Amino acid sequence: MAPHALLSQFRNVPVVPVTSVHQHVALGGPIWPDFAGQSAVRHCRGGLPVDAEPKAVAGGQMLNQPAVWGGFLDKAFGHFVAEHLPRLPLALQERPEDLYLFTADPGVTQDGLGAWVWQIFDWVGLRPDQVKIVTEPLMVAELRAGGQAEMLPKAAPSADYLDAVAGWARAIVPDVTPLRYVSREGLSASGSGCHAGESYLVGLLRAAGVAVINPAAAPIREQMAAYAGAAHLVFAEGSALHGRQLLGHLPQDITVLRRRPGRKIALAALTARCDALAYHDVTRHALMTYWRNGAERPDPALRFFDVARLLRTWRDIGLDLAGKWDEAAYVRAAMADVRAWIAWQRPDARRMVEYRLMLTRLGLGAWDA
């Protein structure tokens, strides 16, 4: 997909705060003239708009300085990087000194943004004084906007866009290593989807001399130095994969240990950024979560390793862990994650019976032992 090298310019555009968010699509932001015909600057997936025209609000402050539409600051790191950040690289090349307008979840102000948001702005070269979160209606006299130069689910970036992204990394010193593992260790405590017992795997990898980084505990620049310096990156499937989109193409291999069987998260984006990309199913069962209508909600599920597949994947990468694997130690680590995950999820009695039966079938014992 070709990026929008030149920004579109609009006059007297109302921009309103977000009033609701559904499946990471916000209702709010610019009310473009001829809204239905402005797919190039709207929130799109697969090349088609997924947003709706916001309702106009009477009044509002006049903003007379030139501004650029930056997008919705989705509180989910991966969605912000994959869906909205792609407006910025080429826009910043064209308008490096303008004010950049963003919307956020209802009630979120500039002071309430997460640290990672400001770290990303610093990474891309956007100063704090250039950032304005729209919390009250505005009438913007001169608003420019570019399209999403890459987007979900399968729109790949172009070469000039990747060149612009690659420029962000010029100021870092890569943390060089032949193999680095990017973990989701500890996320069971917040009820997030993860691999049960991953802490045991991390311990084995570290003992074998493998560099490990946990993005949840590392600033953006540290993450980028770690990713840029690895000849082979192995990710536990999650939003950290989108963090790799903050870098351009590198001569490296990327392997993804999938939590959700068959999923190829960030396929198009990562294919363009590395020499080889592989996804491996390494789980067998899960403690599932559900929507209110009873449908499965796979993203926050707690997944259990298929140990044979996991060990075979690492062997193919070049690391033989089979002789070091202690099943009892793995089970202890897995059950610690089970207890933490269940404490957060607080399932009802019926669901708890389901979980206990699953653990019994897996031979993992009682979750509250």
Beta strands, then each sheet from edge to edge (+ up, - down):
strand 1: 8-22
strand 2: 25-30
strand 3: 44-45
strand 4: 48-49
strand 5: 61-63
strand 6: 67-72
strand 7: 99-103
strand 8: 131-133
strand 9: 138-145
strand 10: 177-182
strand 11: 194-196
strand 12: 211-213
strand 13: 230-236
strand 14: 253-258
strand 15: 276-281
strand 16: 283-290
strand 17: 296-305
sheet 1: 2+ 1- 9+ 5+
sheet 2: 2+ 1- 9+ 6+ 7+ 8+
sheet 3: 3+ 4-
sheet 4: 12+ 10+ 13+ 14+ 15+
sheet 5: 11+ 17+ 16-
end
